[in-house]
């Protein structure tokens, strides 16, 4: 009897020792993954800031090129003859309002609760405003081309189409990014990775608004002052 009892109690002590070892290994593994996730998040944020800095350089070159060529109309029409300031002001209001709605979406995101549908609602509104802005820009380009004021008409118009068109392409890329993020919110919810990606998208969108303010002032508004 004594031998049988001993044989039953010995196996019961071995798993207990293994459980403690397994718990320690699990905690160490969890800490390792948490540290890895933190490093990955820092690298993602740094990489995105580097991308924005490179975009700043691109637009700086385009603005400088436009400034050099602004008087080279080759006898063709200038901005005061081609642009409708009220139309461009409408584009500006749309894009700046989209920046406001994205800001509200970020505030909802930081509210500390799973309110994904409120975040989605404001991001969808941002998308609608951004799409309307791109639609108005395409309409403006088509009207200029119909009037014979395309990029091959003069160096001034080449610089104009390159600068404004590059900004429009960035906004279009931002709209595509919004669509991707809306899908990720639906699938994954507002987890840490989705929040980080939305924060990067927010920075990108506000950056485009700042660039457009410069475009509106330097390209359009100066023609009517």
N, C-alpha and C positions, 0 to 999 in steps of 0.2 A: 504493500500500500504506500509505504513511504517513497519507494522508488517511482511508482506511478505518479504520485502527486508532484514529485520533483520534476518529472518529465513534462507535466502540463504547465507548471509555472515558469519554466525556463523560456519557452517560446513567447510567453506573454510579456517578458521583460525585454526581449530583443526588439520587437516592433516599437516599443516605447522609446528606446534609444534612437532608432532610425527615424521616428517621427520628429524628434527634436532636431536631429541633423537635417532632415528634409525641410523643416520650418526655417532653420537658419540659412540654408541654401536658397530657399525661396525668397527670403528677405533680401539676401545679398543680390540675387538676380533682379529683383524688383528695383533695388537701388541703382544697379548698373543700367537698367533700361531707362530709369528716370533721368539719370545723368546724361545718357546718350540722347534722349529726347530733348533735353535742355540745350545741349551742344548743337544738335541739328536745328533747333529753332533759332538759335543765335546766328548760325551760319546762313540760314535762309533769310533772316532779316538783313544781315550785312550784305549778302549777295544782291538783295533787291535794292538796297540803297546805292550800291555800286552801279546797278542798272540805271536807276534814276539819274545818277550823276552823268552817265554816258549819254542819256537822252538829253540832259541839259546841254551837253557839248554839241550834240547834233542840232538842236534848235538854235543855239548861239551862232553856229556857222550859218544856218539858214537866215537868221535875222541879219547877220553881218552882210551876207550876199545881197539880201533885199535892200539894205541901206546903201550899198555901193551902186546898185543898178536901178534905184528908184526913179532916177531922172532919164534913164535910157529907154524912152518910149519909141524911138525910131520914127518919129512923126505920127505915131498912132495915138489912140486915146489914153488919157491918164485915169487915175482912180476917181477923181471928182466927176468925170464923165460916165464912168462905168458903174460905180457902186451906188446902191440905195441904202443910205445910212439907217433908215427906219427898219428895213429888212434885216440888216446886220445886227441892229440893236435887238430885234426879236430873237435872233439866234443866240445872242449873248445872254438874254434873260433866260432862255431855255436851259443853257448849259450851267449857268450859275445856280438856277433853281435845282437842277439835278445834283449839284454839289451839296445843296442844303438837304435834300431828301436822303442822300447817302449819309450825311452826317447824322440825321435822325436814326437811320438804320444802325449805325455804329453805336449810338446811345442805347438803342433797344438791345443790341448785342451785349453791351456791357452792364445790362440791368441786373445780371446775376441770376437769371432764371431761364428756363427753356421756353422762350417765347419766339420760336422759329417762325411762326406764321406772321407775326408783326414785322420781323426782320425781312421776310420774303415780300410782304406787302410794300414796304418802303423801297426795297431794291428793285422790285418790278416797276414802281413809279419812276425810279431813277433811269431804268432802261428805257421806258417810254419817252422820257424827256430827251435822253441822249439820242435815241433813234430819230426823234423829230428834228433835232439839231442836224444830224447827218443828212436827213432828207432835204432840209432847207439848203444845206451846203451843196448837195448834188444839183438841186434846182438852180442855184446861183451859177454853178459851173456850166450847166447846160445853156443857160441864158447867155453867158459870156461867149461860149463857143458859137451859138446861133448868131450872135452879133459880129462874128469874125474876130473876136478878141481872145483867141486861144493862146497857148503858151509859145507858139511859133511866131506870133505877131511881133513881139519885141522882147528885149532882155528883161524889161520891167515885168511883163506879164509872165515870162518864164519863172522869174524869181517868186512872183505872187502865187502861181499855181503850185510851185514846189513847196513853199512854206505852208500855205493854207491846206494844201492837199496832204502833206505829211501829218499835220495835226489831225485832219479828218480821218486818216488811216489809223492813227493812234486811238481816236475815239471809237472807231469801228472795232478795233482789237479789244478795247475795254468792254464794248457791248457783248462780244463773244465770250469774254472772260466772265461777265455777269451771268450769262446763260449757263456756263459750266458751274459756277458757284451755286446758282439756284438748284441745279440738279444735285450737287453734293450736299446742300442743306437738307434736301428732301431725303436723301439716302442715308447720310451719316449723322444728321442733326447738327447741333452747334458744339461739336467737340473741339478739342484744343487745336487740331490741325486746321479745321474749317475756320475757326476764329482767326488764326494766324494768316490764312490766305485771304480772308475778307479784309483784314487790316492792311495787307499789302495792296489789295485792290483799291481800298479807300485812298491810300497814299497816291496811287497811280491816277485815280480819277481827279483828286484835288490838284495834282500836278498839272493835268491837262487843262483844268480851269484857269490856273495861273498863267499857263502859256497862252491861252486864248485871250486873256485880258491884255497881254502884251501884243498879240496879233491885232485885236480890236483897236488898241491905241495907236500902234505904229503903222499898221497897214491901212486901216479904214479911217479912223477919226482924224488923223493928221491931214487928210485930203480936204477936210471941210473946216479947218481952223484958220 
